[in-house]
């Protein structure tokens, strides 16, 4: 079932067309990513979905609701992660949770939620004294407190160190496992590739492609490269006879083979048939960055 439908969304600020033409659908239960460089129109898009901004054109439906007309009903189904800086410095973790819970008729048990986001031992800590990662996790808990069916998480891991980022990714996966559909806004390719079931690539206010991460990479060729140093001389012909291989290049002793499909196992097998071992074997695959570059002519980051 489609839980979110966005058709030809358009949003203009006084001097800037932030969203020109954005369409996508989110299925219930998925982690849907909106990936694009800074300024692409991602936040404006999700603010229109959450009813925080009024679109100038197109239609948005969330569980059939119009975010602008049906704001009160929407609040019961959609949780938006607010930028954590919006909280007062002196508010304690438990107070923030208790306050937000009071906004909903049937809130989640905030003690349980506090444990789930790993803030159980920070219950009495003030917002000011939380680390960046702890603040992000608190903002996620606040987005979930109304038991939403959809949670929108915007640039969740920006500014976090690698460990805090990985912890946050795990939290996002747990939230999905609990049955919540997630819309994840990010400009961070690795995050989109790791977490999202499907994603829309957005550039300059338009969707350039929507697919699974692997599908997007495959759309632009899905080329792989395998580099190695053979244990004994190998003829190009041996490698070019492998159906997956398209090209063989050499640099000194190093051989680089490009191609697609199950390239690395196919090459390793062909070498083994000639009693050759590939030393220093490296496999390089195309990434979402490569896909974005191929689709827009620009680098994602
Ligand atoms: P993203 O989330 O992809 O970084 P945004 O949706 O925040 O992009 O912004 C898209 C464009 O709209 C940017 O060029 C930004 O400067 C502009 N913009 C965002 N918010 C406003 C606003 N309140 N008033 C005017 N321009 C804005």
Boltz pocket constraint, residues with backbone or C-beta under 6 A from the ligand:
constraints:
  - pocket:
      binder: B
      contacts: [[A, 13], [A, 14], [A, 15], [A, 16], [A, 17], [A, 18], [A, 36], [A, 37], [A, 38], [A, 39], [A, 40], [A, 41], [A, 42], [A, 43], [A, 44], [A, 45]]
      max_distance: 6.0
